[in-house]
Amino acid sequence: MASSLDDDELLNDDYYSLLNVRREATQEELKVAYRRLCMLYHPDKHRDPELKRQAEQLFNLVHEAYQVLREPQSRAIYDIYGKRGLDVDGWEVVERKRSPAEIREEYERLQKEREERRLQQRTNPKGTISVGVDATDLFDQYEEDYEDMAGGGVPHVEINKMHISQSIEAPLSTKDTAILSGSLSTHNGNGGGTINLAFRRVTSANGWGEVEVGAGDTQGPLLGMKIFRNLTSRCFATAQCGLQFSSRGVRPGVTTLLARHLDKNTMGYLQWRWGIQSSMNTSIVRDTKSSHFTLAMQFGIPHTFVMMSYQYKFQDDDQTKIKGSVKSGFFGTVVEYGAERKISRHSVLGATVSVGVPQGVSLKIKLNRASQTYFFPIHLTDQLLPSAVFYATVGPLVFYLAIQQLIIRPYVRAQKEEDLDKQREGSASNIARKKQEAESAVSLIILNAWYGKFVTDNSRKHERAKVIDVTVPLQCLVKDSKLILTEATKSGIPGFYDPCVGEEKSLKVLYQFRGVMHQVLSGDAEPLRIPKIILKCVEFEG
């Protein structure tokens, strides 16, 4: 080995050049080159620390190159797309493909999915759709003359409010990001929209700043600024100020937040807000692998309350959670309980029942699909009716179980069967080829083999045969369904020995080739080749 190794050689991504073979090299040529380089670059062959380190790097690169090129599927991917093709997530699925055309098609699909995930991570889209439903006619007491009115026999359920919001991010540089967001809201026929544009800059490893401008047809222009800063490794703070312009004048607002890690799983927060809805809030949040607990207290105008919530997380594949909370203040008291569960790879469904005074009973259904949130608050009654609480609790559960049994599980089962059929179809040709190779590899089977002195003459029956069993050593010499022994004494073959020194010896082999049994007897020094090539001549009558 040279006294020094070129660093460019260590970074060489051309596996063929690394193994010093041509691109059309056979598997046997690859194996020979790999073994030669392993012997050359083995770290144990070098005592100098620097040479040993470089040899170890080259040894690992040679091993990596051989592992890729020795497999026909990964070699085909490498030949088409290079090393970058092997780095695509999910390429192990391509391994079941055999032809280059199939590999190219599967790779392009995986590459497209990867680009879509990368684009989504860069833009970080977030959206919320909220649809409020007024279903109080289902439970509230009717007036005595209600049924006498036209259509009075059918409860009236209507959508009384709706809210849509969306935001995306556009990275401008490694430190700068632009954020565009907008929203539309309507309530009982009246509504409006807003649009906001923010620029965020990461000032250091401990903080960032953001400037925001916005406009809307209901609140007027908005100008704001937000700052985030890590004070210590366990404490951070945010400060936000804004100016809201309207027909009533300019309304300033300031919000500050101080947070601190109380322990590994517990955070404490202090928030102060001045201006629009001034208040002071303190809360403790404890989040562990199996639970989430929150205790909060707020003093302010117009809302002053105490709130406590608890969420239990089941350790199952569906990430099931049950939760409950109590909130009491000047506005009244609200008790909420509910559950959420993962219903697919990217979707989480949850339902919460809210019972309060004087709010009444409401059912809130939420579906999270990737980065989108769909929220459906359904107001059932303004009063505390046991029937409303019962149906709000049991109704969603029965509905979910029915949908789970009738739609979700059959759909998932059908998807799995479809994927399995595709895998079987894609691997059918490969399985047939592997089966053929396997049958070819074991088409010659040595059933029994003996070596030594055989007694075949009836007049010499009194003599004892002197033979040894050489079945296993001969089977080890079978290569590509062939057994070839050269013209030399067979006692020198690995696994053989001379059972009768000085006497005439033979080799008797009983073997199976392509399902047919054969037997051959060969002299000690005679060459042997099995299976024998038999040429059949067919005579044609004139």
DAKA-V788297 format. One record per residue. N is the residue number from 1. RES is the residue in three letters. BURIAL is # if it has 24 or more other C-alpha atoms within 12 Angstrom, else .. Layout:
[[N & RES & BURIAL] [N & RES & BURIAL]]
This chain:
[[1 & MET & .] [2 & ALA & .] [3 & SER & .] [4 & SER & .] [5 & LEU & .] [6 & ASP & .] [7 & ASP & .] [8 & ASP & .] [9 & GLU & .] [10 & LEU & .] [11 & LEU & .] [12 & ASN & .] [13 & ASP & .] [14 & ASP & #] [15 & TYR & #] [16 & TYR & #] [17 & SER & .] [18 & LEU & #] [19 & LEU & #] [20 & ASN & .] [21 & VAL & #] [22 & ARG & .] [23 & ARG & .] [24 & GLU & .] [25 & ALA & .] [26 & THR & .] [27 & GLN & .] [28 & GLU & .] [29 & GLU & .] [30 & LEU & #] [31 & LYS & #] [32 & VAL & .] [33 & ALA & #] [34 & TYR & #] [35 & ARG & .] [36 & ARG & .] [37 & LEU & #] [38 & CYS & #] [39 & MET & .] [40 & LEU & #] [41 & TYR & #] [42 & HIS & #] [43 & PRO & #] [44 & ASP & .] [45 & LYS & .] [46 & HIS & .] [47 & ARG & .] [48 & ASP & .] [49 & PRO & .] [50 & GLU & .] [51 & LEU & #] [52 & LYS & #] [53 & ARG & .] [54 & GLN & #] [55 & ALA & #] [56 & GLU & #] [57 & GLN & #] [58 & LEU & #] [59 & PHE & #] [60 & ASN & .] [61 & LEU & #] [62 & VAL & #] [63 & HIS & #] [64 & GLU & #] [65 & ALA & #] [66 & TYR & #] [67 & GLN & .] [68 & VAL & #] [69 & LEU & #] [70 & ARG & #] [71 & GLU & .] [72 & PRO & #] [73 & GLN & #] [74 & SER & #] [75 & ARG & #] [76 & ALA & #] [77 & ILE & #] [78 & TYR & #] [79 & ASP & #] [80 & ILE & .] [81 & TYR & .] [82 & GLY & .] [83 & LYS & #] [84 & ARG & .] [85 & GLY & #] [86 & LEU & #] [87 & ASP & .] [88 & VAL & #] [89 & ASP & .] [90 & GLY & .] [91 & TRP & #] [92 & GLU & .] [93 & VAL & #] [94 & VAL & #] [95 & GLU & #] [96 & ARG & #] [97 & LYS & #] [98 & ARG & #] [99 & SER & #] [100 & PRO & .] [101 & ALA & .] [102 & GLU & #] [103 & ILE & #] [104 & ARG & #] [105 & GLU & .] [106 & GLU & #] [107 & TYR & #] [108 & GLU & .] [109 & ARG & .] [110 & LEU & #] [111 & GLN & #] [112 & LYS & .] [113 & GLU & .] [114 & ARG & .] [115 & GLU & .] [116 & GLU & .] [117 & ARG & .] [118 & ARG & .] [119 & LEU & .] [120 & GLN & .] [121 & GLN & .] [122 & ARG & .] [123 & THR & .] [124 & ASN & #] [125 & PRO & #] [126 & LYS & #] [127 & GLY & #] [128 & THR & #] [129 & ILE & #] [130 & SER & #] [131 & VAL & #] [132 & GLY & #] [133 & VAL & #] [134 & ASP & #] [135 & ALA & #] [136 & THR & #] [137 & ASP & #] [138 & LEU & #] [139 & PHE & #] [140 & ASP & #] [141 & GLN & .] [142 & TYR & .] [143 & GLU & .] [144 & GLU & .] [145 & ASP & .] [146 & TYR & .] [147 & GLU & .] [148 & ASP & .] [149 & MET & .] [150 & ALA & .] [151 & GLY & .] [152 & GLY & .] [153 & GLY & .] [154 & VAL & .] [155 & PRO & .] [156 & HIS & .] [157 & VAL & .] [158 & GLU & .] [159 & ILE & .] [160 & ASN & #] [161 & LYS & #] [162 & MET & #] [163 & HIS & #] [164 & ILE & #] [165 & SER & #] [166 & GLN & #] [167 & SER & #] [168 & ILE & #] [169 & GLU & #] [170 & ALA & #] [171 & PRO & .] [172 & LEU & .] [173 & SER & .] [174 & THR & .] [175 & LYS & .] [176 & ASP & .] [177 & THR & #] [178 & ALA & #] [179 & ILE & #] [180 & LEU & #] [181 & SER & #] [182 & GLY & #] [183 & SER & #] [184 & LEU & #] [185 & SER & #] [186 & THR & .] [187 & HIS & .] [188 & ASN & .] [189 & GLY & .] [190 & ASN & .] [191 & GLY & .] [192 & GLY & #] [193 & GLY & #] [194 & THR & #] [195 & ILE & #] [196 & ASN & #] [197 & LEU & #] [198 & ALA & #] [199 & PHE & #] [200 & ARG & #] [201 & ARG & #] [202 & VAL & .] [203 & THR & .] [204 & SER & .] [205 & ALA & .] [206 & ASN & .] [207 & GLY & .] [208 & TRP & #] [209 & GLY & #] [210 & GLU & #] [211 & VAL & #] [212 & GLU & #] [213 & VAL & #] [214 & GLY & #] [215 & ALA & #] [216 & GLY & .] [217 & ASP & .] [218 & THR & .] [219 & GLN & .] [220 & GLY & #] [221 & PRO & #] [222 & LEU & #] [223 & LEU & #] [224 & GLY & #] [225 & MET & #] [226 & LYS & #] [227 & ILE & #] [228 & PHE & #] [229 & ARG & #] [230 & ASN & .] [231 & LEU & .] [232 & THR & .] [233 & SER & .] [234 & ARG & .] [235 & CYS & .] [236 & PHE & #] [237 & ALA & #] [238 & THR & #] [239 & ALA & #] [240 & GLN & #] [241 & CYS & #] [242 & GLY & #] [243 & LEU & #] [244 & GLN & #] [245 & PHE & .] [246 & SER & .] [247 & SER & .] [248 & ARG & .] [249 & GLY & .] [250 & VAL & .] [251 & ARG & .] [252 & PRO & .] [253 & GLY & #] [254 & VAL & #] [255 & THR & #] [256 & THR & #] [257 & LEU & #] [258 & LEU & #] [259 & ALA & #] [260 & ARG & #] [261 & HIS & .] [262 & LEU & .] [263 & ASP & .] [264 & LYS & .] [265 & ASN & .] [266 & THR & .] [267 & MET & #] [268 & GLY & #] [269 & TYR & #] [270 & LEU & #] [271 & GLN & #] [272 & TRP & #] [273 & ARG & #] [274 & TRP & .] [275 & GLY & .] [276 & ILE & .] [277 & GLN & .] [278 & SER & .] [279 & SER & #] [280 & MET & #] [281 & ASN & #] [282 & THR & #] [283 & SER & #] [284 & ILE & #] [285 & VAL & #] [286 & ARG & #] [287 & ASP & #] [288 & THR & .] [289 & LYS & .] [290 & SER & .] [291 & SER & #] [292 & HIS & #] [293 & PHE & #] [294 & THR & #] [295 & LEU & #] [296 & ALA & #] [297 & MET & #] [298 & GLN & #] [299 & PHE & #] [300 & GLY & .] [301 & ILE & .] [302 & PRO & .] [303 & HIS & .] [304 & THR & #] [305 & PHE & #] [306 & VAL & #] [307 & MET & #] [308 & MET & #] [309 & SER & #] [310 & TYR & #] [311 & GLN & #] [312 & TYR & #] [313 & LYS & #] [314 & PHE & .] [315 & GLN & .] [316 & ASP & .] [317 & ASP & .] [318 & ASP & .] [319 & GLN & #] [320 & THR & #] [321 & LYS & #] [322 & ILE & #] [323 & LYS & #] [324 & GLY & #] [325 & SER & #] [326 & VAL & #] [327 & LYS & #] [328 & SER & #] [329 & GLY & .] [330 & PHE & .] [331 & PHE & .] [332 & GLY & .] [333 & THR & #] [334 & VAL & #] [335 & VAL & #] [336 & GLU & #] [337 & TYR & #] [338 & GLY & #] [339 & ALA & #] [340 & GLU & #] [341 & ARG & #] [342 & LYS & #] [343 & ILE & #] [344 & SER & .] [345 & ARG & .] [346 & HIS & .] [347 & SER & .] [348 & VAL & #] [349 & LEU & #] [350 & GLY & #] [351 & ALA & #] [352 & THR & #] [353 & VAL & #] [354 & SER & #] [355 & VAL & #] [356 & GLY & #] [357 & VAL & .] [358 & PRO & .] [359 & GLN & .] [360 & GLY & #] [361 & VAL & #] [362 & SER & #] [363 & LEU & #] [364 & LYS & #] [365 & ILE & #] [366 & LYS & #] [367 & LEU & #] [368 & ASN & #] [369 & ARG & .] [370 & ALA & .] [371 & SER & .] [372 & GLN & #] [373 & THR & #] [374 & TYR & #] [375 & PHE & #] [376 & PHE & #] [377 & PRO & #] [378 & ILE & #] [379 & HIS & #] [380 & LEU & #] [381 & THR & #] [382 & ASP & #] [383 & GLN & #] [384 & LEU & #] [385 & LEU & #] [386 & PRO & .] [387 & SER & .] [388 & ALA & #] [389 & VAL & #] [390 & PHE & .] [391 & TYR & .] [392 & ALA & #] [393 & THR & #] [394 & VAL & .] [395 & GLY & .] [396 & PRO & #] [397 & LEU & #] [398 & VAL & .] [399 & PHE & .] [400 & TYR & #] [401 & LEU & .] [402 & ALA & .] [403 & ILE & .] [404 & GLN & .] [405 & GLN & .] [406 & LEU & .] [407 & ILE & .] [408 & ILE & .] [409 & ARG & .] [410 & PRO & .] [411 & TYR & .] [412 & VAL & .] [413 & ARG & .] [414 & ALA & .] [415 & GLN & .] [416 & LYS & .] [417 & GLU & .] [418 & GLU & .] [419 & ASP & .] [420 & LEU & .] [421 & ASP & .] [422 & LYS & .] [423 & GLN & .] [424 & ARG & .] [425 & GLU & .] [426 & GLY & #] [427 & SER & #] [428 & ALA & .] [429 & SER & .] [430 & ASN & .] [431 & ILE & .] [432 & ALA & .] [433 & ARG & .] [434 & LYS & .] [435 & LYS & .] [436 & GLN & .] [437 & GLU & .] [438 & ALA & .] [439 & GLU & .] [440 & SER & .] [441 & ALA & .] [442 & VAL & #] [443 & SER & #] [444 & LEU & #] [445 & ILE & #] [446 & ILE & #] [447 & LEU & #] [448 & ASN & #] [449 & ALA & #] [450 & TRP & #] [451 & TYR & #] [452 & GLY & #] [453 & LYS & #] [454 & PHE & #] [455 & VAL & .] [456 & THR & .] [457 & ASP & .] [458 & ASN & .] [459 & SER & .] [460 & ARG & .] [461 & LYS & .] [462 & HIS & .] [463 & GLU & .] [464 & ARG & .] [465 & ALA & .] [466 & LYS & .] [467 & VAL & #] [468 & ILE & #] [469 & ASP & #] [470 & VAL & #] [471 & THR & #] [472 & VAL & .] [473 & PRO & #] [474 & LEU & #] [475 & GLN & #] [476 & CYS & .] [477 & LEU & .] [478 & VAL & #] [479 & LYS & .] [480 & ASP & .] [481 & SER & #] [482 & LYS & #] [483 & LEU & #] [484 & ILE & .] [485 & LEU & #] [486 & THR & .] [487 & GLU & .] [488 & ALA & .] [489 & THR & #] [490 & LYS & #] [491 & SER & #] [492 & GLY & .] [493 & ILE & .] [494 & PRO & .] [495 & GLY & .] [496 & PHE & #] [497 & TYR & .] [498 & ASP & #] [499 & PRO & .] [500 & CYS & .] [501 & VAL & .] [502 & GLY & .] [503 & GLU & .] [504 & GLU & #] [505 & LYS & #] [506 & SER & #] [507 & LEU & #] [508 & LYS & #] [509 & VAL & #] [510 & LEU & #] [511 & TYR & #] [512 & GLN & #] [513 & PHE & #] [514 & ARG & .] [515 & GLY & .] [516 & VAL & .] [517 & MET & .] [518 & HIS & .] [519 & GLN & .] [520 & VAL & .] [521 & LEU & #] [522 & SER & #] [523 & GLY & #] [524 & ASP & #] [525 & ALA & .] [526 & GLU & .] [527 & PRO & .] [528 & LEU & #] [529 & ARG & #] [530 & ILE & #] [531 & PRO & #] [532 & LYS & .] [533 & ILE & .] [534 & ILE & .] [535 & LEU & .] [536 & LYS & .] [537 & CYS & .] [538 & VAL & .] [539 & GLU & .] [540 & PHE & .] [541 & GLU & .] [542 & GLY & .]]
